[in-house]
Amino acid sequence: MASNPRALPTATAVGAPAVVLSSAAVVPASASAALDELLQGNRRYATGRPRRGRAAAPHPFAVVLGCVDSEAAPELVFDQGLGDLLCIRTAGQVLDEAVLGSLQYGVQELRVPLVVVLGHEGCGAVAATLARLRTGAPVPGHLELLAAEIAPAALRTRALPGDWAEHTMRAQTVWARDAIRADSGFAGASVVAARFDAGSGLVSLLP
């Protein structure tokens, strides 16, 4: 899927309070420890003692296509409970048929009226793509797909002054929004692009 050319937008602030995570949280040091933490969390969830709330009868009011980077988790960013959002996450908000099908499920089957494509500063997938373009070094395995999908946004913003990574992330996010908007499978839904700033905790809409 090749990105279509698009003029770089500027952000319009629609602020949300920053989410502060406890510095006392322990990060699992191994795969087995990580799995244990997930299973313990699931037990809390299943026994009605979650750290975060869940809807009694989940019905999402927005579909969010976001990045896999942990700091950009939509439920945290938008301060919503589990079940309030239908979240699909791919590195760099890259689209493929499975992602589009998942988004369409939310819009057509669950009747969700809003789709948000959420990019964020410091995107790792964008950084990897720019490194590939700068050095010409191959990207291993399936990561090549991500770099190939993000590269058009990077190439068309390369000559712009300022932060190349920031320009690329914004252009990629807006392109994904426009691709979804142009798809007849999303007719009737409102589709917007936004940028999350981890430093301030604010989300800004992209025109």
C-alpha positions, 0 to 999 in steps of 0.5 A, spaced: 500 500 500 503 506 497 502 512 501 499 518 497 502 525 497 499 530 502 501 537 504 504 537 511 498 539 516 499 543 523 496 541 529 490 544 533 490 543 540 484 539 543 487 538 550 487 532 555 490 531 562 497 528 562 496 521 564 501 519 570 504 512 571 507 510 578 514 510 578 514 504 583 511 499 577 516 493 576 517 492 569 518 484 568 525 482 566 524 476 562 518 473 558 516 468 563 515 474 568 512 478 563 507 472 562 506 471 570 504 479 570 499 478 564 496 472 568 495 475 574 492 481 571 487 477 568 486 474 574 484 481 577 480 482 571 476 476 572 475 476 579 472 483 579 478 487 582 481 490 576 486 496 577 482 499 571 475 499 570 471 496 565 464 497 562 458 493 565 456 492 558 461 494 553 459 498 547 465 502 544 464 509 542 470 510 538 475 506 534 482 508 535 487 506 530 494 507 534 501 505 535 504 499 538 508 503 543 506 502 550 506 510 552 501 511 546 495 506 549 489 509 547 485 507 554 490 511 558 491 517 553 483 518 553 482 516 560 477 511 558 475 504 561 476 497 558 470 496 553 469 504 551 474 504 545 475 499 540 483 499 539 487 496 533 494 498 534 500 497 529 507 500 529 506 506 525 499 506 524 500 502 518 494 499 514 493 492 511 487 488 509 486 485 516 487 492 520 482 495 515 477 489 516 478 490 524 476 497 523 470 496 518 468 491 524 467 496 529 464 501 524 459 497 520 457 491 525 458 495 532 455 501 529 461 505 532 461 513 529 468 515 530 475 513 528 481 516 530 488 515 527 492 516 533 500 518 531 505 520 537 511 523 537 518 519 538 515 513 534 519 507 534 517 505 527 518 511 524 525 512 527 527 505 524 524 507 517 528 513 517 535 509 519 533 505 513 533 511 508 539 514 511 544 508 511 540 503 506 541 498 511 536 492 510 531 491 515 530 484 518 524 480 517 517 482 517 520 489 519 521 491 512 513 491 511 513 497 516 519 500 513 516 500 506 509 502 508 512 508 512 517 510 507 513 514 502 511 519 508 518 520 510 521 521 503 515 526 501 517 530 507 525 529 507 526 536 505 522 540 510 525 544 515 525 541 522 524 534 525 524 529 520 521 524 524 516 529 526 514 530 519 514 523 517 509 521 523 504 526 522 504 525 514 503 518 515 498 519 520 494 523 516 495 519 510 492 513 514 486 517 515 485 519 508 485 512 506 480 510 511 476 516 509 476 514 502 474 507 503 466 506 502 466 501 507 467 507 512 461 511 509 457 515 515 463 514 520 467 520 522 474 519 521 480 524 524 487 524 525 491 526 531 497 526 535 499 524 542 505 528 545 507 524 551 511 530 554 505 534 555 499 528 555 495 532 550 492 530 544 492 535 538 487 534 532 491 534 525 487 537 519 
